Amino acid sequence: MKLATIKKQIEKAVKLHAKNLGICAVKSVKVSKIGVGENNLNMLAEVNGKKFTFRISLKSEKNLSDEFRALHRIPKGLGPKPIYIDKTKRILSHEYIVMEYIEGRVLKRLSDKHLKLHAKSLAKLHSIRKKLPNGFDLNKWLKKEINWTAKRMPIYEDKEIQELLPKGIEYVKSKNHLFTALKQSSLTHCDPCLSNIIFNKKGLRYIDWEWSKFHDNAYDVSMIYDPDCTQPPWKMKLSGKRLKTYLNTYNRYMKDKTLMQRVPVWITVYRFTDLLFFKYKLWNWKNEKSKDIPKKQYEAHLRNTIKMLRKQFR
């Protein structure tokens, strides 16, 4: 999709759906690019000075309807207000959601104040719970992640994956009892990394709810950090007293007996899924639509991930 074409299509969509936007007469429309994610293109439309986000699907396999439903069920004040969804592809060639535009900024590193606010906000989201009769099988979850990558690239021909992945599988097997013992799941964001947290004067809002579902709440808690290294723009390094502050704040608002045991497991699992993700991203680089992050940055993240896994499982 050419950016100039998309801008014209959004201008047309604004005029056709003005009532949905709460606008009687469209006097001015200004469209600009916000950014590109793994699955979506995000555009800003300023209509009569009022701002809206157009979230456009880039991949047919990802259904925006799930995200639109998720935005309706999350607690007020945690995400953008959904306005409407268009799946007809009559105006834009892809499905898109229109939602409230969130003012604010993304931070590369969170202060103790920001950490506490993030922990409290996650606890508010996770307070929406449902029963989990058979627990959560982390072993099966990891196998799905492996199979997804294996269908898209020859992982069994990659020496580093074959060196490290069996260790990850055995590690998860040894820790799976912590997850199968869970009695409830929580409504989760499933991608509350640093780049998806917007801070402003009112507090914070989470964006990009495309993966939201009922899941292990420790999954969200573990997302923003690694105790050993940074991973811009997604994760920061967090350990020692600051990590205790973050986890203890969360536990204060969301009581969880085994959280402190499950979080380190997720950190390790993320390292293995990052290994697969970065390998696939670089292997498929020529076909990637989302290249806002330079190839060299992915290469650096891959080297660090391999280094940390070798150190952890030497």
NORMO-V838392 format. One record per backbone hydrogen bond with DSSP energy under -1.0 kcal/mol. NH is the residue of the N-H (numbers start at 1). CO is the residue of the C=O. E is the energy in kcal/mol with one decimal. If there is no record, write none. Layout:
nh: [NH | NH]
co: [CO | CO]
e: [E | E]
//
This chain:
nh: [6 | 7 | 8 | 9 | 10 | 11 | 12 | 13 | 14 | 15 | 16 | 17 | 21 | 22 | 23 | 30 | 32 | 34 | 35 | 37 | 41 | 42 | 43 | 44 | 45 | 46 | 47 | 48 | 50 | 52 | 53 | 54 | 55 | 56 | 57 | 58 | 62 | 68 | 69 | 70 | 71 | 73 | 74 | 78 | 83 | 84 | 86 | 96 | 97 | 98 | 99 | 100 | 105 | 115 | 116 | 117 | 118 | 119 | 120 | 121 | 122 | 123 | 124 | 125 | 126 | 128 | 130 | 132 | 135 | 136 | 138 | 141 | 142 | 143 | 144 | 145 | 146 | 147 | 148 | 149 | 150 | 151 | 152 | 153 | 155 | 157 | 158 | 162 | 163 | 164 | 165 | 168 | 169 | 170 | 171 | 172 | 173 | 174 | 176 | 178 | 179 | 180 | 181 | 182 | 185 | 186 | 187 | 188 | 193 | 194 | 196 | 197 | 198 | 199 | 200 | 203 | 205 | 206 | 207 | 212 | 213 | 215 | 219 | 221 | 222 | 223 | 226 | 231 | 234 | 235 | 236 | 238 | 244 | 245 | 246 | 247 | 248 | 249 | 250 | 251 | 252 | 253 | 254 | 262 | 263 | 266 | 267 | 268 | 269 | 270 | 271 | 272 | 273 | 274 | 275 | 276 | 277 | 278 | 279 | 280 | 281 | 282 | 283 | 284 | 285 | 287 | 288 | 298 | 299 | 300 | 301 | 302 | 303 | 304 | 305 | 306 | 307 | 308 | 309 | 310 | 311 | 312 | 313]
co: [2 | 3 | 4 | 5 | 6 | 7 | 8 | 9 | 10 | 11 | 12 | 13 | 17 | 19 | 18 | 46 | 44 | 42 | 42 | 40 | 56 | 35 | 54 | 32 | 52 | 30 | 50 | 28 | 47 | 45 | 99 | 43 | 97 | 41 | 95 | 39 | 59 | 64 | 65 | 66 | 67 | 69 | 70 | 75 | 98 | 98 | 96 | 86 | 55 | 84 | 53 | 81 | 199 | 111 | 112 | 113 | 114 | 115 | 116 | 117 | 118 | 119 | 120 | 121 | 122 | 125 | 185 | 183 | 132 | 179 | 136 | 137 | 138 | 139 | 140 | 141 | 142 | 143 | 144 | 145 | 146 | 147 | 149 | 149 | 153 | 154 | 155 | 158 | 159 | 160 | 161 | 164 | 165 | 166 | 167 | 168 | 169 | 170 | 172 | 175 | 176 | 176 | 177 | 179 | 130 | 215 | 128 | 213 | 191 | 234 | 193 | 194 | 205 | 105 | 203 | 200 | 198 | 78 | 196 | 209 | 188 | 186 | 216 | 217 | 218 | 220 | 236 | 235 | 231 | 231 | 224 | 226 | 240 | 241 | 242 | 243 | 244 | 245 | 246 | 247 | 248 | 249 | 250 | 258 | 259 | 262 | 263 | 264 | 265 | 266 | 267 | 268 | 269 | 270 | 271 | 272 | 273 | 274 | 275 | 276 | 277 | 278 | 279 | 280 | 282 | 284 | 285 | 294 | 295 | 296 | 297 | 298 | 299 | 300 | 301 | 302 | 303 | 304 | 305 | 306 | 307 | 308 | 309]
e: [-2.2 | -2.4 | -1.7 | -2.2 | -2.6 | -2.2 | -1.9 | -2.4 | -2.7 | -1.6 | -2.0 | -2.3 | -1.2 | -1.3 | -2.6 | -1.9 | -2.4 | -2.7 | -1.7 | -3.6 | -2.8 | -3.0 | -2.9 | -3.3 | -2.8 | -3.2 | -3.3 | -2.2 | -2.3 | -1.9 | -2.8 | -3.1 | -3.1 | -3.3 | -2.5 | -3.5 | -1.4 | -2.5 | -2.4 | -2.1 | -2.2 | -1.0 | -1.1 | -1.6 | -2.6 | -1.6 | -2.7 | -1.9 | -2.3 | -3.0 | -2.3 | -2.8 | -2.2 | -2.7 | -2.4 | -1.9 | -2.7 | -2.7 | -2.5 | -2.2 | -2.6 | -2.2 | -1.7 | -2.0 | -3.1 | -1.5 | -2.0 | -3.2 | -1.7 | -2.6 | -1.0 | -1.9 | -2.6 | -1.8 | -2.0 | -1.7 | -2.4 | -2.8 | -2.4 | -1.6 | -2.7 | -1.7 | -1.4 | -1.7 | -2.1 | -1.7 | -1.3 | -2.3 | -1.7 | -2.0 | -3.0 | -1.3 | -2.3 | -2.0 | -2.1 | -2.5 | -1.9 | -1.7 | -1.2 | -1.8 | -1.3 | -2.3 | -1.0 | -1.4 | -2.6 | -2.9 | -2.5 | -2.9 | -2.0 | -2.8 | -1.9 | -1.5 | -3.1 | -2.7 | -2.4 | -1.3 | -2.2 | -3.6 | -2.1 | -1.4 | -1.1 | -2.8 | -1.7 | -1.7 | -1.8 | -1.4 | -1.9 | -2.6 | -1.9 | -2.3 | -2.4 | -1.4 | -1.9 | -2.5 | -2.1 | -2.7 | -2.9 | -1.9 | -1.9 | -2.4 | -1.5 | -1.2 | -2.1 | -2.2 | -2.7 | -2.3 | -2.2 | -1.8 | -2.7 | -3.0 | -1.3 | -1.5 | -2.6 | -2.9 | -1.8 | -1.9 | -2.8 | -3.2 | -1.8 | -2.5 | -3.0 | -2.2 | -2.4 | -2.4 | -1.1 | -1.6 | -1.1 | -1.4 | -2.3 | -2.2 | -2.4 | -2.4 | -2.1 | -2.3 | -2.4 | -2.4 | -2.3 | -2.6 | -2.3 | -2.4 | -2.0 | -2.4 | -2.3]
//
